[in-house]
């Protein structure tokens, strides 16, 4: 993935850097954030980025599990731009055809340009 992104970095207006280890990756992400850029380290889940000033839109994030014995964990991030007014709906449905437990745990981080921009 990093090689693909690096190939198209100029087109996507991003910087791709390979970190030496997890601590270096976290430091780079924090440094980018402190400088006002979006910095991220990838985890299972999705990143929803809402541009500043976006109004009247909605994002729906469905999860459907249909296998027994499956434990799914995701870490979603929603980056809400300043002055945005959107609805984000996340839902999970589990249809377990067997006897083994199926489970989905979703964790969401809201990044808000201003605190009053994010209402839960």
Backbone as JSON Lines, residues from 0, in Angstrom:
{"i":0,"aa":"X","n":[0.82,-1.18,0.0],"ca":[0.0,0.0,0.0],"c":[0.87,1.25,0.0]}
{"i":1,"aa":"X","n":[1.91,1.26,0.81],"ca":[2.77,2.44,0.89],"c":[3.42,2.72,-0.46]}
{"i":2,"aa":"X","n":[3.86,1.67,-1.17],"ca":[4.48,1.88,-2.48],"c":[3.49,2.47,-3.47]}
{"i":3,"aa":"X","n":[2.24,2.01,-3.44],"ca":[1.2,2.56,-4.32],"c":[0.97,4.04,-4.01]}
{"i":4,"aa":"X","n":[0.79,4.36,-2.72],"ca":[0.55,5.74,-2.34],"c":[1.73,6.64,-2.7]}
{"i":5,"aa":"X","n":[2.94,6.14,-2.51],"ca":[4.13,6.94,-2.85],"c":[4.16,7.26,-4.33]}
{"i":6,"aa":"X","n":[3.75,6.3,-5.16],"ca":[3.72,6.51,-6.6],"c":[2.78,7.65,-6.99]}
{"i":7,"aa":"X","n":[1.69,7.79,-6.25],"ca":[0.67,8.79,-6.58],"c":[0.62,9.94,-5.56]}
{"i":8,"aa":"X","n":[1.66,10.1,-4.78],"ca":[1.67,11.1,-3.71],"c":[1.41,12.5,-4.24]}
{"i":9,"aa":"X","n":[2.02,12.86,-5.33],"ca":[1.83,14.2,-5.86],"c":[0.39,14.4,-6.34]}
{"i":10,"aa":"X","n":[-0.17,13.39,-7.0],"ca":[-1.55,13.47,-7.5],"c":[-2.55,13.59,-6.35]}
{"i":11,"aa":"X","n":[-2.31,12.86,-5.24],"ca":[-3.22,12.87,-4.1],"c":[-2.89,13.97,-3.1]}
{"i":12,"aa":"X","n":[-1.79,14.7,-3.33],"ca":[-1.34,15.76,-2.43],"c":[-1.1,15.23,-1.02]}
{"i":13,"aa":"X","n":[-0.32,14.15,-0.95],"ca":[0.01,13.54,0.35],"c":[1.51,13.3,0.43]}
{"i":14,"aa":"X","n":[1.99,13.05,1.63],"ca":[3.38,12.67,1.85],"c":[3.37,11.25,2.41]}
{"i":15,"aa":"X","n":[4.14,10.38,1.81],"ca":[4.22,8.99,2.27],"c":[5.62,8.76,2.84]}
{"i":16,"aa":"X","n":[5.67,8.3,4.07],"ca":[6.94,8.07,4.75],"c":[6.87,6.73,5.46]}
{"i":17,"aa":"X","n":[7.9,5.89,5.3],"ca":[7.96,4.61,5.98],"c":[8.66,4.79,7.32]}
{"i":18,"aa":"X","n":[7.97,4.5,8.4],"ca":[8.55,4.64,9.74],"c":[9.4,3.43,10.08]}
{"i":19,"aa":"X","n":[10.4,3.66,10.92],"ca":[11.29,2.58,11.33],"c":[10.59,1.6,12.26]}
{"i":20,"aa":"X","n":[9.71,2.12,13.13],"ca":[8.98,1.27,14.05],"c":[7.7,1.98,14.48]}
{"i":21,"aa":"X","n":[6.94,1.35,15.38],"ca":[5.65,1.91,15.79],"c":[5.8,3.25,16.51]}
{"i":22,"aa":"X","n":[6.83,3.39,17.32],"ca":[7.03,4.65,18.05],"c":[7.33,5.78,17.07]}
{"i":23,"aa":"X","n":[8.15,5.51,16.08],"ca":[8.45,6.53,15.07],"c":[7.19,6.91,14.3]}
{"i":24,"aa":"X","n":[6.34,5.93,13.99],"ca":[5.1,6.2,13.27],"c":[4.17,7.08,14.08]}
{"i":25,"aa":"X","n":[4.06,6.79,15.36],"ca":[3.21,7.61,16.23],"c":[3.76,9.03,16.33]}
{"i":26,"aa":"X","n":[5.08,9.16,16.47],"ca":[5.69,10.49,16.54],"c":[5.46,11.28,15.25]}
{"i":27,"aa":"X","n":[5.54,10.62,14.1],"ca":[5.29,11.32,12.84],"c":[3.84,11.77,12.75]}
{"i":28,"aa":"X","n":[2.9,10.9,13.15],"ca":[1.49,11.26,13.1],"c":[1.19,12.42,14.04]}
{"i":29,"aa":"X","n":[1.75,12.39,15.24],"ca":[1.55,13.48,16.19],"c":[2.18,14.78,15.69]}
{"i":30,"aa":"X","n":[3.37,14.69,15.13],"ca":[4.03,15.88,14.6],"c":[3.23,16.5,13.48]}
{"i":31,"aa":"X","n":[2.68,15.67,12.6],"ca":[1.85,16.19,11.5],"c":[0.61,16.87,12.06]}
{"i":32,"aa":"X","n":[0.01,16.25,13.08],"ca":[-1.2,16.81,13.68],"c":[-0.89,18.16,14.34]}
{"i":33,"aa":"X","n":[0.21,18.23,15.1],"ca":[0.59,19.49,15.74],"c":[0.85,20.59,14.71]}
{"i":34,"aa":"X","n":[1.33,20.2,13.53],"ca":[1.62,21.18,12.48],"c":[0.37,21.55,11.69]}
{"i":35,"aa":"X","n":[-0.76,20.9,12.01],"ca":[-2.02,21.23,11.33],"c":[-2.35,20.35,10.15]}
{"i":36,"aa":"X","n":[-1.56,19.32,9.92],"ca":[-1.83,18.39,8.82],"c":[-2.52,17.15,9.36]}
{"i":37,"aa":"X","n":[-3.11,16.4,8.45],"ca":[-3.68,15.12,8.86],"c":[-2.57,14.08,8.87]}
{"i":38,"aa":"X","n":[-2.35,13.49,10.01],"ca":[-1.38,12.42,10.11],"c":[-2.09,11.18,10.62]}
{"i":39,"aa":"X","n":[-1.79,10.04,10.06],"ca":[-2.49,8.84,10.51],"c":[-1.6,7.63,10.45]}
{"i":40,"aa":"X","n":[-1.9,6.69,11.28],"ca":[-1.3,5.38,11.24],"c":[-2.45,4.41,11.03]}
{"i":41,"aa":"X","n":[-2.31,3.52,10.09],"ca":[-3.45,2.7,9.7],"c":[-3.76,1.61,10.72]}
{"i":42,"aa":"X","n":[-5.05,1.43,10.96],"ca":[-5.58,0.37,11.8],"c":[-6.79,-0.22,11.08]}
{"i":43,"aa":"X","n":[-7.27,-1.39,11.48],"ca":[-8.48,-1.93,10.85],"c":[-9.64,-0.97,11.09]}
{"i":44,"aa":"X","n":[-10.34,-0.6,10.07],"ca":[-11.46,0.33,10.18],"c":[-11.44,1.3,9.02]}
{"i":45,"aa":"X","n":[-12.24,2.33,9.11],"ca":[-12.31,3.31,8.03],"c":[-12.07,4.71,8.57]}
{"i":46,"aa":"X","n":[-11.63,5.57,7.68],"ca":[-11.44,6.98,7.99],"c":[-12.44,7.78,7.18]}
{"i":47,"aa":"X","n":[-13.32,8.48,7.87],"ca":[-14.31,9.34,7.23],"c":[-13.8,10.77,7.35]}
{"i":48,"aa":"X","n":[-13.61,11.43,6.23],"ca":[-13.1,12.81,6.24],"c":[-14.18,13.71,5.66]}
{"i":49,"aa":"X","n":[-14.68,14.62,6.5],"ca":[-15.72,15.56,6.09],"c":[-15.05,16.92,5.86]}
{"i":50,"aa":"X","n":[-15.16,17.43,4.65],"ca":[-14.53,18.7,4.32],"c":[-15.19,19.85,5.08]}
{"i":51,"aa":"X","n":[-14.42,20.88,5.42],"ca":[-14.99,22.03,6.12],"c":[-16.16,22.62,5.33]}
{"i":52,"aa":"X","n":[-17.2,23.01,6.06],"ca":[-18.35,23.65,5.44],"c":[-19.35,22.71,4.78]}
{"i":53,"aa":"X","n":[-19.13,21.4,4.83],"ca":[-20.06,20.45,4.24],"c":[-21.4,20.51,4.98]}
{"i":54,"aa":"X","n":[-22.48,20.61,4.25],"ca":[-23.81,20.74,4.87],"c":[-24.79,19.73,4.27]}
{"i":55,"aa":"X","n":[-25.67,19.2,5.13],"ca":[-26.79,18.38,4.68],"c":[-26.44,17.03,4.09]}
{"i":56,"aa":"X","n":[-25.28,16.51,4.37],"ca":[-24.88,15.19,3.86],"c":[-24.97,14.17,4.99]}
{"i":57,"aa":"X","n":[-24.98,12.88,4.61],"ca":[-24.96,11.82,5.61],"c":[-23.99,10.72,5.18]}
{"i":58,"aa":"X","n":[-23.42,10.06,6.18],"ca":[-22.51,8.94,5.96],"c":[-23.1,7.75,6.72]}
{"i":59,"aa":"X","n":[-23.29,6.64,6.04],"ca":[-23.83,5.43,6.67],"c":[-22.75,4.36,6.65]}
{"i":60,"aa":"X","n":[-22.49,3.79,7.83],"ca":[-21.43,2.79,7.97],"c":[-22.07,1.5,8.49]}
{"i":61,"aa":"X","n":[-22.48,0.61,7.57],"ca":[-23.11,-0.64,8.02],"c":[-22.06,-1.74,8.24]}
{"i":62,"aa":"X","n":[-22.34,-2.6,9.2],"ca":[-21.53,-3.8,9.43],"c":[-22.5,-4.97,9.53]}
{"i":63,"aa":"X","n":[-22.25,-6.0,8.74],"ca":[-23.09,-7.19,8.79],"c":[-22.18,-8.41,8.93]}
{"i":64,"aa":"X","n":[-22.37,-9.16,10.01],"ca":[-21.61,-10.39,10.23],"c":[-22.51,-11.58,9.97]}
{"i":65,"aa":"X","n":[-22.05,-12.51,9.16],"ca":[-22.87,-13.69,8.83],"c":[-22.12,-15.0,9.07]}
{"i":66,"aa":"X","n":[-21.03,-14.95,9.82],"ca":[-20.26,-16.16,10.09],"c":[-20.22,-16.42,11.59]}
{"i":67,"aa":"X","n":[-20.27,-17.67,11.96],"ca":[-20.11,-17.99,13.37],"c":[-18.62,-17.99,13.72]}
{"i":68,"aa":"X","n":[-18.33,-17.72,14.98],"ca":[-16.95,-17.75,15.44],"c":[-16.12,-16.54,15.02]}
{"i":69,"aa":"X","n":[-16.75,-15.53,14.48],"ca":[-16.03,-14.35,14.0],"c":[-16.01,-13.28,15.08]}
{"i":70,"aa":"X","n":[-14.83,-12.75,15.37],"ca":[-14.7,-11.6,16.28],"c":[-14.06,-10.5,15.46]}
{"i":71,"aa":"X","n":[-14.82,-9.47,15.22],"ca":[-14.38,-8.35,14.37],"c":[-14.18,-7.12,15.24]}
{"i":72,"aa":"X","n":[-13.03,-6.46,15.1],"ca":[-12.74,-5.23,15.83],"c":[-12.26,-4.19,14.83]}
{"i":73,"aa":"X","n":[-12.88,-3.01,14.85],"ca":[-12.46,-1.93,13.96],"c":[-12.31,-0.65,14.76]}
{"i":74,"aa":"X","n":[-11.45,0.21,14.26],"ca":[-11.19,1.52,14.86],"c":[-11.45,2.57,13.79]}
{"i":75,"aa":"X","n":[-12.63,3.16,13.82],"ca":[-13.0,4.15,12.82],"c":[-12.65,5.55,13.3]}
{"i":76,"aa":"X","n":[-12.3,6.41,12.35],"ca":[-11.99,7.8,12.67],"c":[-12.85,8.69,11.78]}
{"i":77,"aa":"X","n":[-13.51,9.65,12.38],"ca":[-14.27,10.65,11.63],"c":[-13.62,12.0,11.88]}
{"i":78,"aa":"X","n":[-13.09,12.6,10.82],"ca":[-12.43,13.9,10.89],"c":[-13.41,14.93,10.34]}
{"i":79,"aa":"X","n":[-14.0,15.72,11.24],"ca":[-15.06,16.65,10.89],"c":[-14.47,18.04,10.67]}
{"i":80,"aa":"X","n":[-14.58,18.56,9.45],"ca":[-14.06,19.89,9.13],"c":[-14.87,20.98,9.79]}
{"i":81,"aa":"X","n":[-14.25,22.13,9.96],"ca":[-14.89,23.26,10.64],"c":[-16.18,23.67,9.92]}
{"i":82,"aa":"X","n":[-17.23,23.88,10.71],"ca":[-18.5,24.35,10.18],"c":[-19.31,23.29,9.44]}
{"i":83,"aa":"X","n":[-18.88,22.04,9.47],"ca":[-19.62,20.97,8.79],"c":[-20.87,20.61,9.59]}
{"i":84,"aa":"X","n":[-21.94,20.23,8.87],"ca":[-23.19,19.82,9.49],"c":[-23.64,18.55,8.77]}
{"i":85,"aa":"X","n":[-23.21,17.4,9.29],"ca":[-23.49,16.12,8.64],"c":[-24.0,15.13,9.68]}
{"i":86,"aa":"X","n":[-24.6,14.05,9.18],"ca":[-25.08,12.97,10.02],"c":[-24.25,11.73,9.73]}
{"i":87,"aa":"X","n":[-23.67,11.13,10.77],"ca":[-22.91,9.89,10.62],"c":[-23.67,8.8,11.37]}
{"i":88,"aa":"X","n":[-24.06,7.75,10.65],"ca":[-24.83,6.65,11.23],"c":[-24.03,5.37,11.1]}
{"i":89,"aa":"X","n":[-23.75,4.72,12.23],"ca":[-23.04,3.45,12.22],"c":[-23.95,2.4,12.84]}
{"i":90,"aa":"X","n":[-24.05,1.24,12.2],"ca":[-24.91,0.18,12.72],"c":[-24.3,-1.18,12.48]}
{"i":91,"aa":"X","n":[-24.69,-2.14,13.28],"ca":[-24.16,-3.49,13.16],"c":[-25.3,-4.49,13.22]}
{"i":92,"aa":"X","n":[-25.29,-5.43,12.3],"ca":[-26.25,-6.52,12.32],"c":[-25.5,-7.85,12.35]}
{"i":93,"aa":"X","n":[-25.89,-8.73,13.23],"ca":[-25.25,-10.04,13.31],"c":[-26.29,-11.12,13.06]}
{"i":94,"aa":"X","n":[-26.06,-11.89,12.01],"ca":[-26.89,-13.07,11.73],"c":[-25.97,-14.27,11.88]}
{"i":95,"aa":"X","n":[-26.08,-14.94,13.0],"ca":[-25.19,-16.04,13.32],"c":[-25.89,-17.37,13.05]}
{"i":96,"aa":"X","n":[-25.52,-18.06,11.97],"ca":[-26.19,-19.3,11.63],"c":[-25.74,-20.51,12.45]}
{"i":97,"aa":"X","n":[-24.71,-20.33,13.28],"ca":[-24.18,-21.48,14.02],"c":[-24.28,-21.31,15.52]}
{"i":98,"aa":"X","n":[-23.49,-22.11,16.22],"ca":[-23.53,-22.11,17.67],"c":[-22.38,-21.32,18.29]}
{"i":99,"aa":"X","n":[-21.32,-21.06,17.52],"ca":[-20.2,-20.3,18.06],"c":[-20.54,-18.81,18.08]}
{"i":100,"aa":"X","n":[-19.97,-18.12,19.06],"ca":[-20.24,-16.7,19.25],"c":[-19.7,-15.88,18.07]}
{"i":101,"aa":"X","n":[-20.44,-14.86,17.67],"ca":[-19.98,-13.87,16.7],"c":[-20.06,-12.51,17.37]}
{"i":102,"aa":"X","n":[-19.03,-11.67,17.15],"ca":[-18.98,-10.4,17.87],"c":[-18.34,-9.33,16.99]}
{"i":103,"aa":"X","n":[-18.87,-8.11,17.08],"ca":[-18.29,-6.95,16.41],"c":[-18.12,-5.83,17.42]}
{"i":104,"aa":"X","n":[-16.9,-5.33,17.55],"ca":[-16.62,-4.2,18.42],"c":[-16.12,-3.06,17.55]}
{"i":105,"aa":"X","n":[-16.82,-1.96,17.57],"ca":[-16.41,-0.79,16.8],"c":[-16.1,0.37,17.72]}
{"i":106,"aa":"X","n":[-14.94,0.95,17.53],"ca":[-14.51,2.11,18.31],"c":[-14.36,3.29,17.37]}
{"i":107,"aa":"X","n":[-14.92,4.42,17.75],"ca":[-14.89,5.6,16.9],"c":[-14.17,6.74,17.58]}
{"i":108,"aa":"X","n":[-13.29,7.39,16.84],"ca":[-12.63,8.6,17.29],"c":[-13.15,9.75,16.45]}
{"i":109,"aa":"X","n":[-13.66,10.79,17.11],"ca":[-14.11,11.99,16.42],"c":[-13.04,13.05,16.53]}
{"i":110,"aa":"X","n":[-12.59,13.55,15.39],"ca":[-11.65,14.66,15.35],"c":[-12.41,15.87,14.86]}
{"i":111,"aa":"X","n":[-12.56,16.86,15.69],"ca":[-13.38,18.02,15.37],"c":[-12.53,19.27,15.29]}
{"i":112,"aa":"X","n":[-12.77,20.08,14.24],"ca":[-12.05,21.34,14.12],"c":[-12.31,22.22,15.33]}
{"i":113,"aa":"X","n":[-13.56,22.22,15.8],"ca":[-13.94,22.95,17.0],"c":[-14.89,22.05,17.79]}
{"i":114,"aa":"X","n":[-14.8,22.1,19.1],"ca":[-15.59,21.2,19.95],"c":[-17.08,21.28,19.63]}
{"i":115,"aa":"X","n":[-17.61,22.48,19.42],"ca":[-19.05,22.6,19.17],"c":[-19.45,22.04,17.8]}
{"i":116,"aa":"X","n":[-18.48,21.69,16.94],"ca":[-18.79,21.08,15.65],"c":[-19.22,19.63,15.79]}
{"i":117,"aa":"X","n":[-18.9,19.0,16.92],"ca":[-19.21,17.58,17.12],"c":[-20.25,17.43,18.22]}
{"i":118,"aa":"X","n":[-21.4,16.92,17.87],"ca":[-22.47,16.66,18.83],"c":[-22.85,15.2,18.67]}
{"i":119,"aa":"X","n":[-22.9,14.49,19.78],"ca":[-23.26,13.07,19.7],"c":[-24.64,12.87,20.25]}
